[in-house]
Amino acid sequence: MSFYTATLNLLPFREHSESFWSEFYIENVSLDDEQPIEIFDSGKYKLLVKTDKDGRIETVIYQSNLQGTFDTFKDEAIREIIKSLNRLEIAFIAPVNFLKLHNPSRKTKYENNLTIEVLNSDKSQEALPKEVRAYAVGGINVPKTLPTASLKEINDVLMISHDNVDEFIERFLRIKELSSDPVLHLVTLYSLYEYINKTKGGNLVKSFEKAKNLGSNNLEKVLRSTRNLVAHGFAGGNGTDEKKTAEILKEFLGKSDKLGRYTFDRYNESHINLINDVINESQVIIIQYLKKLIGISK
């Protein structure tokens, strides 16, 4: 049997300006001897990191105290490294970095390169072109605060043991890569909400029911109604449950059609605004919930 050491190079993940790893740094690290810094020791394995002069992580090193085959070690190493990096990202990321705005009035990348001539009936050109309506993804303008953590804070986060927390975190981080479309963003977020509630050790219902930042209804009801609207293309109707859904949506979307239903339109500003509000409120609560599971209360 042999012992192995696994090293993950994080520099390729720092190439993009919005990457968490291009911003996150460890506070007060000593780089005098240029030796790896131990951030966690489980008793079975250790995690060490090498950083640049600013304390930003360049490489992650996994060292196991157990003998085993190459394939077994490789699987264990990548699993524990990814799990640990995921925890650090959730623990110390600024929540606003996850919030995406979908705007029906902004031009897409195709439309930004499109020239439109608008002519009068006599074929003379109008003074101003008519507005082209679509949706695009934008950010929220807030003061930039770089995420930091001490070695003790990092160790405390990696030490926590909780059923399913790493699965919750991994699923949430995947949403960041899927949030370029408002419908996909909301439906995926709702799926995670359901998954956490139906899994042992997870419970978000009370947090969502206590949130009353969306009109007169709690967030759980608004999230469910909005998800039904975007997932099915319509919501409401004559049934008891459908009427309740319509009443919730009425507060945000105005009057329904003659059948008591709302038909989703991704180019309707009130529809997109509702999606934005639901996504933003839901993500903040989920992030706070995940942080608490790994011992972060701030």
Stockholm file with secondary structure:
# STOCKHOLM 1.0

chainA/1-298         MSFYTATLNLLPFREHSESFWSEFYIENVSLDDEQPIEIFDSGKYKLLVKTDKDGRIETVIYQSNLQGTFDTFKDEAIREIIKSLNRLEIAFIAPVNFLKLHNPSRKTKYENNLTIEVLNSDKSQEALPKEVRAYAVGGINVPKTLPTASLKEINDVLMISHDNVDEFIERFLRIKELSSDPVLHLVTLYSLYEYINKTKGGNLVKSFEKAKNLGSNNLEKVLRSTRNLVAHGFAGGNGTDEKKTAEILKEFLGKSDKLGRYTFDRYNESHINLINDVINESQVIIIQYLKKLIGISK
#=GR chainA/1-298 SS CBCCEEEEECGGGGSSTTCGGGTCEETTCCCSSCCCEEEEECSSEEEEEEECTTSCEEEEEEEESSCBCHHHHHHHHHHHHHHHHHHHHHHHSCGGGGCCEEETTSCCTTGGGCCCCCBCTTSCBCSSCCCCCCCEEECCCCCCCCCEECHHHHHHHHHCCCTTHHHHHHHHHHHHHHTTSHHHHHHHHHHHHHHHHHSTTCCCHHHHHHCCCSTTSCHHHHHHHHHHHHHHSEEECSSHHHHHHHHHHHHHHCCCCTTSEEECCTTCHHHHHHHHHHHHHHHHHHHHHHHHHTTCCC
#=GC SS_cons         CBCCEEEEECGGGGSSTTCGGGTCEETTCCCSSCCCEEEEECSSEEEEEEECTTSCEEEEEEEESSCBCHHHHHHHHHHHHHHHHHHHHHHHSCGGGGCCEEETTSCCTTGGGCCCCCBCTTSCBCSSCCCCCCCEEECCCCCCCCCEECHHHHHHHHHCCCTTHHHHHHHHHHHHHHTTSHHHHHHHHHHHHHHHHHSTTCCCHHHHHHCCCSTTSCHHHHHHHHHHHHHHSEEECSSHHHHHHHHHHHHHHCCCCTTSEEECCTTCHHHHHHHHHHHHHHHHHHHHHHHHHTTCCC
//
